[in-house]
């Protein structure tokens, strides 16, 4: 989907705040991919992710008056989605309750193909704690800097950096044990 | 950038929701807006009015009940008032005891407003007990003052009184001179300190 210009986005925000449903539909179309992707990557369930994304947009519709600019809108959506994802995981225990060390390693140590590496990495990421997982998600999906992630998740920048460093180290270590130095 | 970073970027690529996602969101918003009508809260007065309000053609039970409740309230209030005023019944008695030796003036003050009902029963009118007590206290003070004034003083007591008075005056003079001395010393110290 093509990105809307800033002027157009501002106009949609203004019109939505006045109750224009068509303008709000445009905002949903513009941001649905981001919100849904965050929810899907975090929850690993398409149905729950869609429901959560719908709830986020409904919440946005109720709070349209407080949105000041397109940048604020994106920030608001990221913040609400990340917090809701973490809440959802805690409430429904979607995340497998196993530690990273308990993830079974593949029995074969032959050099695997890339899809195998991706799948294993994906599975390993799901076993990280909620906050660490959200930090990884925001870093690699939304391409955000640690300072931006810190602002979104209401945590110190150093904690974000520490989460990133530790999570990557664990993942790298685990993958190295699985696939060998050359593959990772 | 290491391979793991590339892999993570690949894993976390954007995904699209189902094609009818926007339509469903808008449908949900519309549905929730129609389902949730504005909640009107009944005020206290409105509730009371509705409670008392009698629909046309209905027996006036509610009105009777309200009247009965009002009567009950009035009776309760009267009983409570009578209980609070009960100490006043002892008013004339107290006034009578206190006023008896001093003559009819005091007794008349407290009991002047009594009504004699047929049968010899004396019904007191409303004079608060507190006011009676204050009057009694003032009367006692006046009596003790009169007693002091009337008692004769002999020569010996007068001489003892005068001697005590002189002693007190002397003690006051000594205390005053000591205080003056102390003040002078303190002022002298402070001036020296300024210099």
Interface residues (C-beta under 8 A of the other chain):
Chain A: X21 X24 X25 X28 X29 X32 X33 X34 X36 X37 X40 X41 X49 X50 X53 X54 X57 X58 X61 X114 X117 X118 X121 X122 X125 X136 X137 X140 X141 X168 X171 X172 X175 X183 X184
Chain B: X2 X3 X4 X5 X7 X8 X9 X10 X11 X12 X13 X14 X15 X16 X17 X18 X21 X22 X24 X25 X26 X28 X29 X30 X32
